[in-house]
Amino acid sequence: MGRKRQGRDISGWLVVDKPAGPTSTAVVNKVRWALNAKKAGHAGTLDPDATGVLAVALGEATKTVPYVTDALKAYEFTVRLGQATNTDDAEGEVIAESDRRPDEERIKAALSAFIGDIEQVPPQFSAVKIDGERAYKRARDGETMEIAARPLYVDSLLLIDMPDPDHVTLELTCGKGGYVRSIARDLGQALGCYGHVRELRRIWSGPFDAEDGVSLDQIEEMARTPALDDHLRPVEMALADLPEVKATAEGAARLRNGNPGMVLASDVDYGDEAWASYEGQALAIGRYKSGELHPTRVLNIRN
């Protein structure tokens, strides 16, 4: 038998305003410890040097992580023009330089090629798997790999500021799987001057905003106290893009056991994905069929 996991059965979301330095995994571990939570995960990795929204899921909220990772998210980032690095960010070694510096008009014109459904090649130093091994591990050994392009939906890419000829600040809103470092690299190539990410901040992710985030210092201060519990967001926040259906009393009992249950729905079509609630509490996520929700995920929230 496996060892029983210790901690509280606590469910919800804690929005962390991640500082530069720690890995996303380290932040999750800190949150799990601070809340004495039995189970925790996160919705979308941030590189160690990146800051901003890291949405940490506790307990039953981990079942709703895909609905946050699949949602749109926004980043504000600064590109260092004139230099390419082997990591496509400031941590890497400079591998190419240029004295060319595009003006504002040319930069704005180049941004249009990165909007809509595009194809993007992940950085050499990334977590994608090549023949079963992480790309960054092979890159650390000095290997240069052919990495296949991947589709990415970009909702917008805006020029925010040009503080000096060497730097440009942009705001990117995109779907799942985007690499901001690749945007900086490819923009630099399109402008004929090279480029890499100097600073990166995720300003929002799905329903979660950096302005509402808790810092690691605050988490340390409030650790193992009810004050930190007060910052938890409900599990249902992750389901904002899905329609809600109300379960009947009998339907709620069936849904809790993982069986199709009767629900009341007005704006849901047959086969639509939805989530069911009863007396204000989320019960399950599933497919609506002829007055019933057929659950694919049961939410046993015990808070």
Backbone as CSV, one residue per row, in Angstrom:
resi,resn,N_x,N_y,N_z,CA_x,CA_y,CA_z,C_x,C_y,C_z
1,MET,0.830,-1.199,0.000,0.000,0.000,0.000,0.870,1.257,0.000
2,GLY,0.415,2.283,-0.748,1.144,3.539,-0.757,0.916,4.307,0.517
3,ARG,1.868,5.197,0.816,1.751,6.004,2.020,0.605,7.000,1.883
4,LYS,-0.210,7.126,2.913,-1.345,8.038,2.888,-0.853,9.484,2.888
5,ARG,-1.379,10.261,1.965,-0.968,11.649,1.859,-1.492,12.458,3.040
6,GLN,-0.603,13.226,3.665,-0.954,14.010,4.839,-1.489,15.385,4.429
7,GLY,-2.258,16.005,5.320,-2.738,17.354,5.071,-4.248,17.451,5.099
8,ARG,-4.718,18.676,4.886,-6.150,18.953,4.931,-6.815,18.696,3.586
9,ASP,-8.077,18.277,3.641,-8.899,18.193,2.434,-9.483,19.571,2.170
10,ILE,-8.676,20.433,1.574,-9.095,21.804,1.308,-9.091,22.028,-0.196
11,SER,-10.149,22.674,-0.695,-10.296,22.868,-2.135,-10.492,24.344,-2.460
12,GLY,-9.897,24.762,-3.554,-10.035,26.143,-4.001,-8.800,26.569,-4.776
13,TRP,-8.751,27.841,-5.119,-7.635,28.406,-5.875,-6.940,29.478,-5.058
14,LEU,-5.615,29.481,-5.069,-4.857,30.586,-4.505,-4.073,31.220,-5.648
15,VAL,-4.353,32.498,-5.893,-3.667,33.224,-6.961,-2.392,33.824,-6.379
16,VAL,-1.265,33.363,-6.873,0.031,33.831,-6.398,0.608,34.808,-7.412
17,ASP,1.109,35.942,-6.917,1.880,36.859,-7.755,3.335,36.426,-7.616
18,LYS,3.748,35.547,-8.508,5.066,34.918,-8.410,6.190,35.934,-8.629
19,PRO,7.222,35.910,-7.780,8.386,36.756,-8.014,9.370,36.059,-8.958
20,ALA,10.348,36.789,-9.432,11.423,36.183,-10.222,12.293,35.347,-9.294
21,GLY,12.724,34.195,-9.765,13.622,33.346,-8.986,13.134,31.930,-8.813
22,PRO,12.074,31.694,-8.019,11.650,30.316,-7.760,10.961,29.682,-8.971
23,THR,11.041,28.365,-9.048,10.317,27.641,-10.085,8.837,27.576,-9.720
24,SER,8.015,27.262,-10.695,6.584,27.107,-10.431,6.325,25.975,-9.453
25,THR,7.098,24.896,-9.572,6.950,23.772,-8.655,7.277,24.179,-7.231
26,ALA,8.316,25.005,-7.051,8.684,25.468,-5.713,7.574,26.314,-5.103
27,VAL,6.911,27.126,-5.921,5.803,27.945,-5.430,4.640,27.053,-4.988
28,VAL,4.310,26.065,-5.790,3.226,25.144,-5.429,3.538,24.438,-4.115
29,ASN,4.768,23.989,-3.968,5.151,23.307,-2.725,5.037,24.239,-1.516
30,LYS,5.394,25.500,-1.704,5.277,26.472,-0.616,3.808,26.681,-0.236
31,VAL,2.948,26.782,-1.240,1.521,26.981,-0.981,0.934,25.751,-0.294
32,ARG,1.307,24.576,-0.767,0.785,23.349,-0.136,1.180,23.298,1.340
33,TRP,2.440,23.651,1.635,2.899,23.660,3.025,2.157,24.720,3.835
34,ALA,2.043,25.931,3.281,1.447,27.046,4.019,-0.015,26.790,4.359
35,LEU,-0.726,26.079,3.493,-2.131,25.773,3.724,-2.332,24.386,4.337
36,ASN,-1.233,23.663,4.512,-1.308,22.285,5.013,-2.294,21.485,4.162
37,ALA,-2.168,21.653,2.849,-3.112,21.030,1.912,-2.633,19.652,1.491
38,LYS,-3.586,18.751,1.334,-3.259,17.386,0.933,-2.830,17.319,-0.530
39,LYS,-3.433,18.167,-1.363,-3.184,18.062,-2.799,-3.125,19.454,-3.420
40,ALA,-2.149,19.670,-4.329,-2.016,20.970,-4.987,-1.363,20.797,-6.351
41,GLY,-1.669,21.738,-7.236,-1.061,21.769,-8.564,-1.168,23.192,-9.094
42,HIS,-0.710,23.424,-10.314,-0.813,24.774,-10.863,-1.329,24.734,-12.291
43,ALA,-1.817,25.876,-12.747,-2.405,25.983,-14.084,-1.490,26.803,-14.986
44,GLY,-0.418,26.182,-15.476,0.447,26.860,-16.422,1.770,27.284,-15.829
45,THR,2.847,26.639,-16.266,4.182,26.916,-15.753,4.664,28.310,-16.138
46,LEU,5.360,28.964,-15.210,6.113,30.185,-15.493,7.597,29.868,-15.337
47,ASP,8.434,30.376,-16.245,9.876,30.220,-16.107,10.334,30.856,-14.796
48,PRO,11.440,30.388,-14.214,11.909,30.945,-12.941,12.048,32.466,-12.937
49,ASP,12.538,33.054,-14.034,12.742,34.507,-14.053,11.468,35.286,-14.345
50,ALA,10.396,34.610,-14.713,9.133,35.290,-15.008,8.386,35.591,-13.716
51,THR,7.548,36.627,-13.765,6.735,37.008,-12.617,5.259,36.980,-13.009
52,GLY,4.398,37.192,-12.006,2.973,37.338,-12.286,2.135,36.153,-11.874
53,VAL,0.980,36.015,-12.522,-0.042,35.059,-12.103,0.439,33.613,-12.194
54,LEU,0.433,32.956,-11.050,0.557,31.511,-10.994,-0.631,31.030,-10.172
55,ALA,-1.627,30.462,-10.852,-2.843,30.015,-10.186,-2.620,28.617,-9.628
56,VAL,-2.668,28.507,-8.305,-2.414,27.229,-7.628,-3.750,26.600,-7.235
57,ALA,-3.955,25.372,-7.693,-5.189,24.639,-7.424,-4.998,23.736,-6.221
58,LEU,-5.961,23.787,-5.299,-5.926,22.942,-4.105,-7.072,21.933,-4.163
59,GLY,-6.778,20.700,-3.776,-7.821,19.681,-3.655,-8.590,19.452,-4.938
60,GLU,-9.930,19.569,-4.844,-10.790,19.290,-5.992,-10.609,20.296,-7.131
61,ALA,-10.003,21.438,-6.835,-9.737,22.411,-7.893,-8.750,21.859,-8.920
62,THR,-7.939,20.884,-8.518,-6.993,20.296,-9.480,-7.715,19.633,-10.654
63,LYS,-8.972,19.224,-10.434,-9.752,18.622,-11.523,-10.199,19.657,-12.551
64,THR,-10.107,20.938,-12.197,-10.550,22.001,-13.105,-9.379,22.727,-13.759
65,VAL,-8.144,22.276,-13.497,-6.952,22.933,-14.053,-7.019,23.084,-15.577
66,PRO,-7.459,22.066,-16.332,-7.474,22.228,-17.794,-8.306,23.403,-18.282
67,TYR,-9.315,23.803,-17.532,-10.182,24.893,-17.968,-9.496,26.252,-17.804
68,VAL,-8.464,26.307,-16.977,-7.658,27.521,-16.851,-6.513,27.499,-17.857
69,THR,-5.844,26.359,-17.993,-4.727,26.285,-18.935,-5.195,26.466,-20.368
70,ASP,-6.430,26.060,-20.667,-6.962,26.215,-22.026,-7.481,27.627,-22.301
71,ALA,-7.653,28.433,-21.271,-8.211,29.773,-21.435,-7.149,30.746,-21.951
72,LEU,-7.607,31.902,-22.441,-6.671,32.946,-22.853,-5.898,33.444,-21.640
73,LYS,-4.689,33.938,-21.908,-3.840,34.516,-20.877,-3.049,35.659,-21.484
74,ALA,-2.595,36.593,-20.648,-1.914,37.784,-21.162,-0.576,37.980,-20.471
75,TYR,0.389,38.443,-21.262,1.739,38.690,-20.773,2.187,40.091,-21.171
76,GLU,2.907,40.745,-20.277,3.624,41.967,-20.627,5.110,41.635,-20.579
77,PHE,5.828,41.930,-21.652,7.233,41.535,-21.692,8.066,42.568,-22.448
78,THR,9.326,42.616,-22.078,10.277,43.534,-22.706,11.247,42.734,-23.559
79,VAL,11.401,43.162,-24.804,12.318,42.516,-25.741,13.587,43.359,-25.846
80,ARG,14.728,42.706,-25.681,16.020,43.358,-25.924,16.351,43.176,-27.393
81,LEU,16.323,44.267,-28.141,16.643,44.232,-29.562,18.161,44.216,-29.765
82,GLY,18.580,43.638,-30.890,19.992,43.662,-31.247,20.802,42.476,-30.790
83,GLN,20.172,41.562,-30.018,20.896,40.397,-29.531,20.008,39.154,-29.556
84,ALA,20.572,38.051,-30.025,19.936,36.743,-29.903,20.718,35.943,-28.875
85,THR,20.001,35.161,-28.046,20.665,34.289,-27.077,20.260,32.846,-27.330
86,ASN,21.053,31.923,-26.795,20.753,30.506,-27.036,19.534,30.023,-26.262
87,THR,19.069,30.809,-25.272,17.870,30.454,-24.516,16.675,31.328,-24.884
88,ASP,16.898,32.334,-25.725,15.881,33.313,-26.131,15.431,34.195,-24.975
89,ASP,16.222,34.216,-23.885,15.968,35.164,-22.800,17.310,35.672,-22.271
90,ALA,17.250,36.515,-21.241,18.460,37.182,-20.751,19.405,36.248,-20.005
91,GLU,18.947,35.026,-19.660,19.800,34.087,-18.942,20.800,33.401,-19.853
92,GLY,20.564,33.450,-21.148,21.387,32.694,-22.069,22.628,33.425,-22.549
93,GLU,23.389,32.720,-23.352,24.612,33.250,-23.952,24.270,33.966,-25.253
94,VAL,24.826,35.150,-25.461,24.593,35.897,-26.702,25.270,35.163,-27.852
95,ILE,24.474,34.840,-28.880,25.007,34.069,-30.006,25.000,34.859,-31.317
96,ALA,24.348,36.031,-31.324,24.336,36.867,-32.525,23.967,38.292,-32.123
97,GLU,24.551,39.279,-32.829,24.276,40.680,-32.534,24.103,41.475,-33.821
98,SER,23.390,42.590,-33.707,23.155,43.471,-34.845,23.084,44.916,-34.354
99,ASP,23.576,45.835,-35.201,23.485,47.270,-34.885,22.186,47.882,-35.397
100,ARG,21.402,47.129,-36.140,20.159,47.663,-36.697,19.124,47.843,-35.595
101,ARG,18.379,48.952,-35.675,17.301,49.200,-34.722,16.084,49.720,-35.479
102,PRO,14.993,48.959,-35.476,13.789,49.390,-36.197,13.086,50.524,-35.464
103,ASP,12.367,51.346,-36.234,11.595,52.415,-35.603,10.209,51.890,-35.199
104,GLU,9.440,52.730,-34.529,8.133,52.329,-34.016,7.202,51.858,-35.131
105,GLU,7.204,52.563,-36.251,6.305,52.209,-37.349,6.606,50.819,-37.879
106,ARG,7.888,50.494,-38.006,8.245,49.186,-38.537,7.907,48.072,-37.544
107,ILE,8.099,48.339,-36.266,7.765,47.337,-35.260,6.268,47.043,-35.271
108,LYS,5.460,48.092,-35.296,4.003,47.901,-35.319,3.577,47.119,-36.553
109,ALA,4.197,47.398,-37.674,3.849,46.682,-38.904,4.208,45.202,-38.794
110,ALA,5.331,44.901,-38.132,5.776,43.510,-38.016,4.884,42.697,-37.086
111,LEU,4.248,43.344,-36.124,3.443,42.621,-35.136,2.239,41.918,-35.759
112,SER,1.728,42.443,-36.845,0.522,41.867,-37.455,0.724,40.428,-37.900
113,ALA,1.970,40.045,-38.222,2.242,38.675,-38.673,2.134,37.665,-37.539
114,PHE,2.050,38.147,-36.305,2.015,37.255,-35.147,0.620,37.149,-34.539
115,ILE,-0.386,37.650,-35.226,-1.744,37.661,-34.690,-2.610,36.655,-35.447
116,GLY,-3.474,35.965,-34.704,-4.341,34.953,-35.299,-3.785,33.561,-35.050
117,ASP,-4.087,32.632,-35.926,-3.585,31.264,-35.815,-2.222,31.196,-36.487
118,ILE,-1.177,31.030,-35.685,0.177,31.026,-36.212,0.853,29.694,-35.884
119,GLU,2.017,29.481,-36.477,2.862,28.331,-36.163,4.097,28.852,-35.439
120,GLN,4.450,28.210,-34.329,5.540,28.688,-33.490,6.474,27.536,-33.137
121,VAL,7.776,27.760,-33.301,8.781,26.771,-32.916,9.227,27.051,-31.482
122,PRO,9.046,26.102,-30.551,9.487,26.322,-29.167,10.983,26.566,-29.093
123,PRO,11.442,27.230,-28.035,12.873,27.459,-27.851,13.649,26.150,-27.686
124,GLN,14.945,26.197,-27.980,15.792,25.033,-27.744,15.772,24.655,-26.262
125,PHE,15.810,25.663,-25.396,15.710,25.427,-23.955,14.238,25.509,-23.561
126,SER,13.534,24.394,-23.715,12.118,24.317,-23.370,11.813,22.908,-22.893
127,ALA,10.601,22.731,-22.377,10.236,21.441,-21.782,9.628,20.472,-22.791
128,VAL,9.571,20.844,-24.074,9.024,19.918,-25.062,9.906,18.680,-25.137
129,LYS,9.290,17.555,-25.471,10.043,16.306,-25.536,10.505,16.012,-26.961
130,ILE,11.781,15.658,-27.082,12.380,15.244,-28.345,12.885,13.823,-28.146
131,ASP,12.267,12.870,-28.850,12.626,11.455,-28.696,12.598,11.025,-27.229
132,GLY,11.570,11.499,-26.515,11.365,11.084,-25.137,12.170,11.832,-24.098
133,GLU,12.967,12.808,-24.514,13.794,13.567,-23.570,13.486,15.047,-23.679
134,ARG,13.497,15.769,-22.560,13.226,17.195,-22.557,14.275,17.928,-23.386
135,ALA,13.790,18.883,-24.183,14.695,19.624,-25.060,15.777,20.345,-24.280
136,TYR,15.420,20.923,-23.126,16.416,21.701,-22.392,17.568,20.839,-21.893
137,LYS,17.310,19.575,-21.613,18.389,18.693,-21.169,19.389,18.447,-22.297
138,ARG,18.894,18.267,-23.502,19.778,18.054,-24.645,20.491,19.348,-25.019
139,ALA,19.774,20.482,-24.874,20.397,21.768,-25.185,21.536,22.068,-24.221
140,ARG,21.382,21.684,-22.955,22.453,21.903,-21.974,23.712,21.119,-22.326
141,ASP,23.533,20.025,-23.046,24.681,19.222,-23.479,25.286,19.756,-24.774
142,GLY,24.778,20.893,-25.249,25.344,21.514,-26.442,24.719,21.064,-27.748
143,GLU,23.643,20.299,-27.678,22.998,19.787,-28.891,22.012,20.816,-29.449
144,THR,22.019,20.988,-30.755,21.033,21.820,-31.433,20.018,20.904,-32.103
145,MET,18.749,21.102,-31.801,17.708,20.176,-32.251,16.775,20.810,-33.270
146,GLU,16.195,19.966,-34.088,15.111,20.384,-34.972,13.808,20.174,-34.208
147,ILE,13.163,21.273,-33.830,11.917,21.186,-33.073,10.762,21.584,-33.986
148,ALA,9.768,20.739,-34.067,8.638,20.993,-34.961,7.824,22.193,-34.486
149,ALA,7.314,22.944,-35.449,6.447,24.086,-35.130,5.125,23.585,-34.558
150,ARG,4.552,24.409,-33.683,3.285,24.058,-33.046,2.289,25.195,-33.240
151,PRO,1.005,24.850,-33.345,0.003,25.906,-33.542,-0.210,26.723,-32.276
152,LEU,-0.464,28.002,-32.454,-0.751,28.902,-31.342,-1.747,29.937,-31.807
153,TYR,-2.757,30.187,-30.979,-3.711,31.261,-31.274,-3.284,32.508,-30.511
154,VAL,-3.052,33.597,-31.242,-2.697,34.884,-30.648,-3.860,35.839,-30.859
155,ASP,-4.467,36.262,-29.774,-5.608,37.166,-29.842,-5.167,38.595,-30.128
156,SER,-4.052,39.009,-29.512,-3.532,40.357,-29.759,-2.065,40.427,-29.377
157,LEU,-1.340,41.335,-30.020,0.050,41.618,-29.699,0.246,43.111,-29.909
158,LEU,0.405,43.835,-28.800,0.377,45.291,-28.836,1.708,45.880,-28.395
159,LEU,2.097,46.970,-29.032,3.260,47.735,-28.610,2.840,48.654,-27.469
160,ILE,3.490,48.498,-26.311,3.142,49.277,-25.124,4.096,50.445,-24.913
161,ASP,5.401,50.203,-25.159,6.381,51.240,-24.862,7.678,50.963,-25.614
162,MET,8.430,52.035,-25.893,9.781,51.945,-26.434,10.668,52.854,-25.576
163,PRO,11.126,52.353,-24.424,11.878,53.201,-23.502,13.206,53.708,-24.049
164,ASP,13.803,52.934,-24.965,15.063,53.344,-25.598,15.221,52.515,-26.869
165,PRO,16.202,52.830,-27.716,16.342,52.104,-28.989,16.594,50.608,-28.839
166,ASP,17.084,50.175,-27.668,17.421,48.763,-27.482,16.277,47.916,-26.914
167,HIS,15.195,48.556,-26.485,14.145,47.804,-25.804,12.758,48.208,-26.301
168,VAL,11.880,47.214,-26.326,10.481,47.452,-26.667,9.623,46.597,-25.745
169,THR,8.557,47.193,-25.210,7.649,46.476,-24.321,6.361,46.156,-25.052
170,LEU,5.950,44.885,-24.970,4.785,44.401,-25.703,3.804,43.742,-24.733
171,GLU,2.541,43.665,-25.164,1.527,42.919,-24.423,0.927,41.872,-25.348
172,LEU,1.009,40.613,-24.929,0.549,39.471,-25.712,-0.632,38.812,-25.025
173,THR,-1.711,38.586,-25.775,-2.835,37.777,-25.304,-2.930,36.567,-26.221
174,CYS,-2.826,35.370,-25.642,-2.754,34.168,-26.473,-3.428,32.992,-25.799
175,GLY,-3.527,31.906,-26.542,-4.110,30.681,-26.034,-3.073,29.774,-25.405
176,LYS,-3.423,28.519,-25.289,-2.595,27.523,-24.619,-1.335,27.210,-25.427
177,GLY,-0.218,27.026,-24.708,0.986,26.500,-25.333,1.915,27.515,-25.951
178,GLY,1.691,28.801,-25.685,2.530,29.821,-26.293,3.852,30.012,-25.561
179,TYR,4.915,30.270,-26.317,6.217,30.619,-25.750,6.504,32.076,-26.073
180,VAL,6.518,32.917,-25.036,6.811,34.327,-25.237,8.229,34.491,-25.775
181,ARG,9.142,33.648,-25.327,10.522,33.723,-25.817,10.589,33.513,-27.328
182,SER,9.738,32.640,-27.845,9.715,32.420,-29.289,9.177,33.641,-30.029
183,ILE,8.180,34.310,-29.431,7.659,35.542,-30.035,8.770,36.577,-30.138
184,ALA,9.551,36.760,-29.066,10.643,37.731,-29.063,11.702,37.356,-30.086
185,ARG,12.056,36.087,-30.124,13.064,35.614,-31.089,12.609,35.835,-32.522
186,ASP,11.380,35.430,-32.824,10.880,35.519,-34.198,10.633,36.961,-34.613
187,LEU,10.223,37.807,-33.676,10.046,39.222,-33.996,11.389,39.851,-34.342
188,GLY,12.408,39.513,-33.558,13.744,40.027,-33.855,14.234,39.602,-35.219
189,GLN,13.946,38.357,-35.592,14.331,37.882,-36.920,13.559,38.608,-38.004
190,ALA,12.254,38.821,-37.788,11.432,39.519,-38.783,11.898,40.962,-38.979
191,LEU,12.415,41.564,-37.910,12.889,42.943,-37.985,14.336,43.041,-38.446
192,GLY,14.995,41.884,-38.590,16.371,41.871,-39.055,17.377,42.371,-38.037
193,CYS,17.027,42.290,-36.745,17.938,42.841,-35.735,18.179,41.900,-34.565
194,TYR,17.557,40.719,-34.555,17.607,39.777,-33.448,16.839,40.326,-32.232
195,GLY,16.558,39.422,-31.289,15.847,39.842,-30.083,15.701,38.696,-29.105
196,HIS,15.593,39.045,-27.825,15.317,38.057,-26.783,14.534,38.729,-25.661
197,VAL,13.891,37.905,-24.827,13.089,38.433,-23.716,14.006,38.909,-22.594
198,ARG,13.794,40.155,-22.181,14.548,40.712,-21.058,13.756,40.564,-19.754
199,GLU,12.462,40.847,-19.794,11.594,40.711,-18.627,10.251,40.173,-19.084
200,LEU,9.610,39.381,-18.216,8.328,38.761,-18.572,7.426,38.704,-17.353
201,ARG,6.172,39.142,-17.547,5.183,39.094,-16.465,3.844,38.633,-17.027
202,ARG,3.256,37.604,-16.397,1.909,37.175,-16.786,0.927,38.020,-15.982
203,ILE,0.154,38.843,-16.695,-0.713,39.800,-15.994,-2.095,39.238,-15.703
204,TRP,-2.540,38.273,-16.493,-3.750,37.536,-16.136,-3.772,36.193,-16.852
205,SER,-4.526,35.263,-16.272,-4.657,33.924,-16.837,-6.072,33.446,-16.599
206,GLY,-6.868,33.338,-17.670,-8.257,32.975,-17.503,-8.951,33.966,-16.576
207,PRO,-9.574,33.501,-15.493,-10.302,34.400,-14.587,-9.418,35.053,-13.523
208,PHE,-8.114,34.758,-13.532,-7.238,35.192,-12.440,-6.328,36.338,-12.885
209,ASP,-6.216,37.352,-12.010,-5.482,38.573,-12.327,-4.329,38.769,-11.346
210,ALA,-3.186,39.230,-11.876,-2.013,39.436,-11.026,-2.282,40.445,-9.925
211,GLU,-3.118,41.429,-10.193,-3.410,42.454,-9.187,-4.093,41.870,-7.952
212,ASP,-4.708,40.720,-8.115,-5.387,40.069,-6.989,-4.523,38.984,-6.344
213,GLY,-3.285,38.851,-6.815,-2.428,37.785,-6.332,-1.825,38.062,-4.968
214,VAL,-1.423,36.982,-4.302,-0.761,37.043,-3.000,0.728,36.803,-3.222
215,SER,1.568,37.596,-2.595,3.013,37.442,-2.758,3.522,36.281,-1.916
216,LEU,4.720,35.786,-2.234,5.308,34.719,-1.420,5.594,35.202,-0.006
217,ASP,5.972,36.468,0.139,6.193,37.016,1.482,4.906,36.981,2.302
218,GLN,3.791,37.342,1.673,2.508,37.300,2.378,2.131,35.871,2.744
219,ILE,2.418,34.937,1.839,2.122,33.531,2.119,2.930,33.053,3.318
220,GLU,4.203,33.456,3.393,5.028,33.110,4.539,4.434,33.676,5.832
221,GLU,4.007,34.936,5.778,3.479,35.605,6.969,2.182,34.969,7.465
222,MET,1.338,34.523,6.520,0.022,33.991,6.877,-0.014,32.474,6.949
223,ALA,1.116,31.825,6.743,1.162,30.362,6.683,0.549,29.711,7.923
224,ARG,-0.250,28.674,7.665,-0.876,27.872,8.710,-1.823,28.686,9.587
225,THR,-2.396,29.772,9.047,-3.378,30.562,9.792,-4.643,30.718,8.941
226,PRO,-5.788,30.991,9.587,-7.028,31.208,8.831,-6.939,32.390,7.872
227,ALA,-6.016,33.321,8.123,-5.882,34.494,7.253,-5.553,34.087,5.831
228,LEU,-4.747,33.043,5.656,-4.416,32.596,4.302,-5.603,31.898,3.654
229,ASP,-6.370,31.166,4.435,-7.580,30.529,3.908,-8.529,31.568,3.312
230,ASP,-8.547,32.751,3.874,-9.456,33.800,3.406,-9.127,34.261,1.989
231,HIS,-7.927,33.960,1.525,-7.528,34.350,0.170,-7.884,33.293,-0.874
232,LEU,-8.426,32.174,-0.441,-8.796,31.121,-1.390,-9.995,31.546,-2.237
233,ARG,-9.923,31.241,-3.530,-11.034,31.496,-4.447,-11.781,30.178,-4.671
234,PRO,-13.080,30.258,-4.942,-13.853,29.023,-5.114,-13.430,28.214,-6.334
235,VAL,-13.607,26.928,-6.226,-13.286,26.009,-7.331,-13.979,26.453,-8.617
236,GLU,-15.211,26.944,-8.489,-16.032,27.273,-9.655,-15.452,28.383,-10.525
237,MET,-14.515,29.175,-9.997,-13.949,30.265,-10.794,-13.323,29.746,-12.081
238,ALA,-12.759,28.546,-12.022,-12.114,27.974,-13.205,-13.114,27.601,-14.289
239,LEU,-14.401,27.541,-13.932,-15.427,27.068,-14.857,-16.225,28.219,-15.466
240,ALA,-15.664,29.420,-15.415,-16.389,30.611,-15.862,-16.816,30.540,-17.322
241,ASP,-16.078,29.805,-18.146,-16.406,29.720,-19.566,-17.395,28.601,-19.887
242,LEU,-17.807,27.837,-18.861,-18.780,26.763,-19.065,-20.135,27.190,-18.517
243,PRO,-21.230,26.760,-19.141,-22.551,27.066,-18.586,-22.801,26.284,-17.307
244,GLU,-23.558,26.881,-16.406,-23.931,26.215,-15.158,-25.359,25.693,-15.274
245,VAL,-25.582,24.475,-14.787,-26.930,23.913,-14.711,-27.215,23.571,-13.253
246,LYS,-28.473,23.725,-12.851,-28.864,23.467,-11.469,-29.394,22.039,-11.334
247,ALA,-28.836,21.298,-10.403,-29.280,19.924,-10.181,-30.503,19.895,-9.268
248,THR,-31.377,18.951,-9.525,-32.465,18.694,-8.582,-31.891,17.941,-7.385
249,ALA,-32.673,17.813,-6.317,-32.190,17.100,-5.135,-31.817,15.663,-5.486
250,GLU,-32.687,15.015,-6.246,-32.394,13.632,-6.648,-31.205,13.594,-7.590
251,GLY,-31.144,14.571,-8.517,-30.029,14.624,-9.458,-28.710,14.846,-8.748
252,ALA,-28.710,15.682,-7.696,-27.491,15.951,-6.948,-26.973,14.675,-6.288
253,ALA,-27.868,13.890,-5.738,-27.460,12.649,-5.089,-26.817,11.690,-6.093
254,ARG,-27.389,11.625,-7.285,-26.837,10.738,-8.312,-25.489,11.265,-8.821
255,LEU,-25.403,12.566,-9.009,-24.155,13.146,-9.510,-23.010,12.946,-8.526
256,ARG,-23.299,13.055,-7.249,-22.257,12.860,-6.236,-21.656,11.454,-6.304
257,ASN,-22.434,10.511,-6.815,-21.958,9.130,-6.951,-21.426,8.829,-8.347
258,GLY,-21.306,9.884,-9.169,-20.748,9.703,-10.500,-21.723,9.227,-11.547
259,ASN,-23.025,9.285,-11.240,-24.049,8.843,-12.175,-24.735,10.031,-12.842
260,PRO,-25.322,9.836,-14.030,-26.088,10.927,-14.648,-27.197,11.396,-13.720
261,GLY,-27.350,12.719,-13.608,-28.358,13.263,-12.710,-29.200,14.322,-13.381
262,MET,-30.459,14.430,-12.959,-31.373,15.402,-13.547,-30.961,16.820,-13.174
263,VAL,-30.984,17.713,-14.186,-30.630,19.116,-13.973,-31.643,19.998,-14.682
264,LEU,-31.678,21.257,-14.259,-32.535,22.251,-14.882,-31.658,23.158,-15.740
265,ALA,-31.937,23.208,-17.035,-31.107,23.990,-17.955,-31.990,24.709,-18.949
266,SER,-31.594,25.939,-19.292,-32.377,26.714,-20.256,-31.576,27.067,-21.504
267,ASP,-30.275,27.352,-21.336,-29.459,27.799,-22.465,-28.351,26.814,-22.811
268,VAL,-28.592,25.542,-22.596,-27.589,24.520,-22.869,-28.129,23.569,-23.928
269,ASP,-27.334,23.321,-24.940,-27.736,22.407,-26.012,-27.272,20.986,-25.715
270,TYR,-27.927,20.051,-26.364,-27.578,18.636,-26.211,-26.099,18.431,-26.558
271,GLY,-25.374,17.769,-25.663,-23.967,17.470,-25.897,-22.999,18.529,-25.397
272,ASP,-23.521,19.690,-24.977,-22.651,20.754,-24.473,-21.999,20.333,-23.157
273,GLU,-20.775,20.808,-22.957,-20.125,20.607,-21.669,-20.644,21.673,-20.704
274,ALA,-20.907,21.273,-19.474,-21.452,22.184,-18.467,-21.038,21.696,-17.092
275,TRP,-21.329,22.517,-16.090,-21.103,22.077,-14.712,-22.375,22.242,-13.915
276,ALA,-22.581,21.291,-13.007,-23.816,21.259,-12.222,-23.549,21.711,-10.801
277,SER,-24.530,22.425,-10.241,-24.452,22.858,-8.845,-25.747,22.497,-8.132
278,TYR,-25.633,22.436,-6.812,-26.809,22.216,-5.983,-26.631,23.011,-4.697
279,GLU,-27.597,23.877,-4.433,-27.564,24.743,-3.257,-26.244,25.499,-3.148
280,GLY,-25.775,26.009,-4.311,-24.602,26.863,-4.344,-23.267,26.155,-4.398
281,GLN,-23.261,24.841,-4.410,-21.997,24.105,-4.429,-21.855,23.325,-5.733
282,ALA,-20.656,23.410,-6.330,-20.380,22.666,-7.558,-20.333,21.172,-7.262
283,LEU,-20.959,20.401,-8.142,-21.029,18.955,-7.949,-20.221,18.175,-8.974
284,ALA,-20.338,18.588,-10.251,-19.730,17.783,-11.301,-19.617,18.584,-12.591
285,ILE,-18.740,18.114,-13.454,-18.576,18.633,-14.815,-18.909,17.487,-15.757
286,GLY,-19.614,17.785,-16.837,-19.953,16.713,-17.758,-20.666,17.220,-18.985
287,ARG,-21.384,16.321,-19.652,-22.118,16.636,-20.880,-23.620,16.635,-20.605
288,TYR,-24.289,17.646,-21.125,-25.738,17.758,-20.943,-26.444,16.943,-22.023
289,LYS,-27.335,16.051,-21.590,-28.079,15.208,-22.523,-29.499,15.010,-22.009
290,SER,-30.446,15.586,-22.722,-31.864,15.346,-22.453,-32.246,15.491,-20.985
291,GLY,-31.908,16.647,-20.400,-32.311,16.927,-19.036,-31.410,16.367,-17.958
292,GLU,-30.329,15.708,-18.354,-29.396,15.151,-17.381,-27.981,15.620,-17.691
293,LEU,-27.179,15.689,-16.646,-25.749,15.894,-16.827,-25.068,14.550,-16.657
294,HIS,-24.281,14.175,-17.657,-23.513,12.933,-17.599,-22.091,13.292,-17.181
295,PRO,-21.731,13.026,-15.921,-20.484,13.560,-15.376,-19.226,12.910,-15.941
296,THR,-18.210,13.746,-16.177,-16.875,13.275,-16.524,-15.917,13.546,-15.362
297,ARG,-16.254,14.505,-14.531,-15.476,14.812,-13.323,-16.445,15.113,-12.174
298,VAL,-16.321,14.394,-11.067,-17.128,14.635,-9.885,-16.305,15.478,-8.908
299,LEU,-16.899,16.536,-8.375,-16.204,17.440,-7.475,-16.676,17.190,-6.049
300,ASN,-15.842,16.532,-5.269,-16.176,16.225,-3.867,-15.611,17.315,-2.962
301,ILE,-16.205,18.487,-3.006,-15.712,19.611,-2.223,-16.181,19.489,-0.780
302,ARG,-15.222,19.540,0.159,-15.543,19.311,1.558,-15.268,20.510,2.451
303,ASN,-14.864,21.650,1.898,-14.525,22.802,2.733,-15.716,23.205,3.600
